Amino acid sequence: MRLLDGFLVFTQNSISYATVSIGSRIFYYLVIRIIIAVFTPKEERLEAKSGFTVLLSVTPLMSVWLTLVIVVICMNGHIDFIMGGMLLASMALLLVMNFVVFWAYDSDQKFMRNYLMMQADLKEQQAEAEYYRRLAEQTENQKILIHDIKNHLQTIAGLSEDGRESKIHEYVQQLMEMPEMKSSVTYCSQPVLNVILGQYQEICKKKSIQFGVDIRKDSVDYITVDDLTALFGNLLKNAVEAAAGVSEAYIDVTVNYNYKSKQTFISVENSVLYLPMFDGDGGLISRKNDGKLHGVGIKSIQRAAEHYQGEVSYHYDKEAKCFHMMVLLMNNK
């Protein structure tokens, strides 16, 4: 109104009025589309669904209607300075309302993605826990087999007395192929944790990573199988991924227990090839670039630690090029 000396200047010429009205809206639409295409990663773009599209269209349609009402008021009535300021403020509030609605929708979608990802990670951990339970049962069967090895030796002796060498060879081969005959290492009194550590010992051996474990007595006996899987499974998985490819790579796992304070201290130190990236909010950013969401492992560790009023901390040593993650747990049993 101030610049054009009146609101009806553009309405005096229908062609110029239509050109400005339609052209400005087309220009606004094109600018928004360009911003979305340039600055939004493909994996972060939301798929348009009919229900959400209708819901998101309500606010802009209401804004268009209110804009038309304000235009009619301006065209058919005298607008003084105060009224003009109020109408301008109303238009600004409409614009802000549109931004708030779309921001809220985008935030809700990000929250739902993270929630679904956490649920999927929880199911994966439950499956891993069941897997490790079965491996622990296999380890127990191995102990039973060793205990019963006397019976097998007696059978072999009986076959030897009968001169049935071929049957002895066949029987021994069957024993050697049994899963219970495979070697296992005992790190602590928790069978499931022994299986997890044994599995990662084999992984580190294949990747030429030195793997050291020191777990003190009674330090993890009160931790449930699911939480053991979440803690040590994610700690070791992250450590192996970080140490892979490093010259003279190593992973050191230490678990101590303070009987006075009833606290367990878990320490995992590993060599790293690249400098860790932090998100500025106490979290780590994954270097994976496969279009999937990552970084859930540390959240799973933190969630498991919260079950025992625990804390999770970590730091990076630039000079030694090693990453150190620590978990403190409280034994309330």
Sequence and secondary structure as in RCSB ss.txt:
>XXXX:A:sequence
MRLLDGFLVFTQNSISYATVSIGSRIFYYLVIRIIIAVFTPKEERLEAKSGFTVLLSVTPLMSVWLTLVIVVICM
NGHIDFIMGGMLLASMALLLVMNFVVFWAYDSDQKFMRNYLMMQADLKEQQAEAEYYRRLAEQTENQKILIHDIK
NHLQTIAGLSEDGRESKIHEYVQQLMEMPEMKSSVTYCSQPVLNVILGQYQEICKKKSIQFGVDIRKDSVDYITV
DDLTALFGNLLKNAVEAAAGVSEAYIDVTVNYNYKSKQTFISVENSVLYLPMFDGDGGLISRKNDGKLHGVGIKS
IQRAAEHYQGEVSYHYDKEAKCFHMMVLLMNNK
>XXXX:A:secstr
 TTTTSTTTGGGSHHHHHHHHHHHHHHHHHHHHHHHHHHS GGG     HHHHHHHHHHHHHHHHHHHHHHHHHH
HS   HHHHHHHHHHHHHHHHHHHHHHHHHHHHHHHHHHHHHHHHHHHHHHHHHHHHHHHHHHHHHHHHHHHTHH
HHHHHHHHHHHTT HHHHHHHHHHHHHSGGGS     SS HHHHHHHHHHHHHHHHTT EEEEEE TTSSTTS H
HHHHHHHHHHHHHHHHHHTT TT EEEEEEEEETTTTEEEEEEEEE SS  EE SSS EE    SSS   HHHHH
HHHHHHTTT EEEEEEETTTTEEEEEEEEE   
